[in-house]
Amino acid sequence: MYEMWAETDPAVDPSGLMWHVVSKDDASTALCGQLLELSRRVVPNGLGAPVGAPDRYCDPCLVTVRETMASADH
């Protein structure tokens, strides 16, 4: 089972959200291998969330989910 994790994306100006995929078995690391720090997590539409900024999705995380789902079908 997976969940999504949002954090501020410094690569976008104005700053937006970067979404990573996290396994519920290990919430310390995204599927792309990035270490996740609770202090950097952003709750969309919550306090401190960028308003009107673009959302981006981590391609390596999504590729891992796609590959896992494809292998489960076989």
Secondary structure as the mmCIF struct_conf table of DSSP 4:
data_model
#
loop_
_struct_conf.conf_type_id
_struct_conf.id
_struct_conf.beg_label_comp_id
_struct_conf.beg_label_asym_id
_struct_conf.beg_label_seq_id
_struct_conf.end_label_comp_id
_struct_conf.end_label_asym_id
_struct_conf.end_label_seq_id
STRN STRN1 TYR A 2 ASP A 9
TURN_TY1_P TURN_TY1_P1 PRO A 10 ALA A 11
BEND BEND1 VAL A 12 PRO A 14
STRN STRN2 GLY A 16 SER A 23
TURN_TY1_P TURN_TY1_P2 LYS A 24 ASP A 25
STRN STRN3 ASP A 26 ALA A 30
TURN_TY1_P TURN_TY1_P3 LEU A 31 CYS A 32
BEND BEND2 GLY A 33 GLY A 33
STRN STRN4 LEU A 35 LEU A 35
HELX_RH_3T_P HELX_RH_3T_P1 LEU A 38 ARG A 40
STRN STRN5 ARG A 41 ARG A 41
TURN_TY1_P TURN_TY1_P4 PRO A 44 ASN A 45
BEND BEND3 GLY A 46 GLY A 46
TURN_TY1_P TURN_TY1_P5 LEU A 47 GLY A 48
HELX_LH_PP_P HELX_LH_PP_P1 ALA A 49 PRO A 50
BEND BEND4 VAL A 51 GLY A 52
HELX_LH_PP_P HELX_LH_PP_P2 ALA A 53 PRO A 54
STRN STRN6 ASP A 55 TYR A 57
HELX_RH_AL_P HELX_RH_AL_P1 ASP A 59 ALA A 72
TURN_TY1_P TURN_TY1_P6 ASP A 73 ASP A 73
#
